[in-house]
C-alpha cells in the first residue's frame, strides 16, 4: 500500500523537528547518558575508562605479544597497527553503541510514547546524541594514540567532524526502522547483536582492505561503515580530503538518504500502534 500524502510529508520534517526541539533533545540526551551509570561510585567516568582500557589491551596484545600476527593482519599498512586498529574501533564502537541503544529508544521511553503531547519522533535522536558523548572522548583517545606515534593533528584531522556526522546520520537512519520494529518484535535486539559481531569482522577494522582483490574490495565497500572507518584513518594518518573520492562519497549519502526515507516511512506507518503495544 502506498503512503498517503501526510505520511510522505512527515518523512521530510525531521530536520525541522530536531531544530525545534533542540533544547529538549540536549536535556534528555544528557540525562540518558547520566542514568546509564546512575548508582555507581564513579558515574560517567566508567564511560571514559572503557575506551582507554580497550586501547591498552590491544596495544599489549598486538604490539607486544603477537606482533607477527598483527603484521599478517595489517599487511602493507604504512602506519603502526595499534593506530590502524584504534582508528577503526573508534567509529565502530560509536556505530554499535548508537544502534544498540537507538533500537531500544521506544521501549525504554515507553512512558513518553504514551503521552499524546510528546513528539516521539525525537526519541531515536536522543539515544544517538547520548552515544555521541562517549564517542567524543574515544575520538580524543585516538588523537592521543596518533600523537604517541608522531601523527600530529593537521588540517585534515578536521574531517573527523565530518565522518562523525556521517555516522550520526547513518545510525539514525537505521534506528528509525529498528526502534519501530523493536516495539513489535523484541527478539530484534538479539539479532542486531549477532549482526554487529559479524559486521565487525566484515568491516576492515582488524584487517587491511588493501590486501583484497579489486572485486572483493568493491563488495566490502558496499558496507557504508567501511566508508567511515577509512575516513577516520585518512583524517588521522593521511593527507587526503573526503571529496577526493567523490563517487564513494555520493554512494554513501545516497545509501543514508534511502534508508532515512525507509526508516521514517516505517516509523510513521507504525507509530499509531506504539502506545497500544507498549
BELKA-V25119 format. One record per backbone hydrogen bond with DSSP energy under -0.5 kcal/mol. NH is the residue of the N-H (numbers start at 1). CO is the residue of the C=O. Records with the same first field share a line. If there is no record, write none. Layout:
NH->CO  CO
This chain:
8->4
9->5
10->6
11->7
12->8  9
13->10
17->13
18->14
19->15
20->16
21->17
22->19
25->21
26->22
27->23
28->24
29->25
30->26
31->27
32->28
33->29
34->30
35->31
36->32
37->34
38->35
40->37
45->42
46->43
47->44
48->44  45
49->45
50->46
51->47
52->48
53->49
54->50
55->51
56->52
57->53
58->54
59->55
60->56
61->57
62->58
63->58  59
64->59  60
65->60
66->61
70->66
71->67
72->68
73->69
74->70
75->71
77->74
84->80
85->81
86->82
87->83
88->84  85
89->85
90->86
91->87
92->88
93->89
94->90
95->91
96->92
97->93
98->94
99->95
100->96
101->97
102->98
103->99
104->100
105->102
108->104
109->105
110->107
112->109
113->109
114->110
115->112
116->114
118->115
120->118
122->119
123->120
126->122
127->123
128->124
129->125
130->126
131->127
132->128
133->129  130
134->130
135->131
136->132
137->133
138->134
139->135
140->136
141->137
142->138
143->139
144->140
145->141
146->142
147->143
148->144
149->145
150->147
151->146
152->150
157->154
158->155
159->156
160->157
161->158
162->158
163->159
164->160
165->161
166->162
167->163
168->164
169->165
170->166
171->167
172->168
173->169
174->170
175->171
176->172
177->173  174
178->174
179->175
180->176
181->177
182->178
183->179  180
184->181
185->181
188->185
189->186
190->187
191->187
192->188
193->189
194->190
195->191
196->192
197->193
198->194
199->195
200->196
201->197  198
202->198
203->199
205->200  203
206->203
208->73
209->207
211->208
212->209
217->213
218->214
219->215
220->216
221->217
222->219
223->220
224->222
226->223
227->223
228->224
229->225
230->226
231->227
232->228
233->229
234->230
235->231
236->232
237->233
238->234
244->241
245->242
246->243
249->245
250->246
251->247
252->248
253->249
254->250
255->251
256->252
257->253
258->254
259->255
260->256
261->257
262->258
263->259
264->260
265->261
266->262
267->263
268->264
269->265
270->266
271->267
273->270
274->270  271
275->271
277->273
278->274
